[in-house]
Amino acid sequence: MNKPKRTAGAAQHRITARGAMQSAWQTHWRTARESLARLLRTPGATAMTVAVIGIALLLPSGLLLSMDNLRTLSGSLGGVSQISLYLEDEVSQVEAEALSAQLLTRDDIELARYVSPEEGAADFVRYSGLGDILRALEENPLPGVIVLTPAMLDSPAAAALQQELAAQPGVDSVQIDLEWVDRLQRILTLTERASTGLLLILSLAVLFITGNTIRLAIEGRRAEIVVVKLVGGTDSDVALPFLYCGALYGLSGGLAAWVLLMLGLLTLQGPANELLRLYGSDLVIAGPGAGSTILLIAGGTLLGWAGAFISVKQHLAAIEPR
């Protein structure tokens, strides 16, 4: 006898819960639309606030994007750095070519090319413009050189590889120029930490900007808030439109930052790629990926909502009917 009643009660509970969810959804959707309409009624003030938030988000985002591209570039250039093996004068061309072939069998060597003293002298005359000085000498002072291209080379492995190659018979000295890569990596690490600090500081700035804007909106609607509280409205009911306004400010600021970032990228991408080609690199300047774009817009939205939440907590409770 009791089982049908329990079944009917469960069904009624599901209907009630579904109705409550639909009502909450409709309330949030209506509040969001009304908040957007309210912002659009003051386009000048809204545009200024959005622009300030967008610029605040743009600065660290652009700097971090630049760091990503420079880190990729430095890794690529470090990986294709050449190693020059200067041979002793007694080493013949046959011995040098044999050594070059032997080094090419190593897994960490991708290419090996022997440059004879004659070929080196011809290149020197062609590119230096000091051919008269070289021709005035009785003998060619340039040694034979084996130019190696490692498969991948970083600074820790460079020292060990340099000692190993210097121990090869017939090798006078080894030159690996990776100090500039080390310096660039250190600069990038320092700049990345500075960018993170700048991101935190400007995130606080977005909180303050949004919070101050919402505070002014609360003061401007003080009489309306008093009336809502007089008829039984709670602080949560009053706060919801302001929270949506803050989120919309942050969302619009994130979108504005992304648009400005893409415009700057389009402006600089062509000349930057041309410069990379002049240095023999086939890399291209990369823009923000889908994950970075979503993070930028979602982060702006969250910061806007958080700034509004802090402002509402501070100022809304002080407004009470008398």
CORPE-V660263 format. One record per pair of residues at least 12 apart in sequence whose C-alpha atoms are under 6 Angstrom apart, sorted by the first residue. I is the first residue (numbers start at 1). J is the second residue. If there is no record, write none. Layout:
I/J
I/J
This chain:
31/241
32/244
35/241
35/245
50/249
50/253
53/206
53/253
54/253
54/254
54/256
54/257
56/202
57/257
58/257
60/195
60/199
79/152
79/153
82/148
82/149
83/147
83/148
83/175
83/176
84/146
84/147
84/174
84/175
85/145
85/146
85/174
86/145
86/172
86/173
87/144
87/145
87/170
87/171
87/172
88/170
88/171
88/172
100/112
108/150
108/151
109/150
109/151
110/149
110/150
110/151
111/148
111/149
112/147
112/148
113/146
113/147
114/145
114/146
115/144
115/145
116/144
117/142
117/143
117/144
207/303
207/307
210/304
210/307
211/307
211/308
211/311
214/308
215/311
226/321
243/305
243/308
246/304
246/305
246/308
247/301
247/304
247/305
249/304
250/300
250/301
250/304
251/297
251/300
251/301
254/296
254/297
254/300
255/297
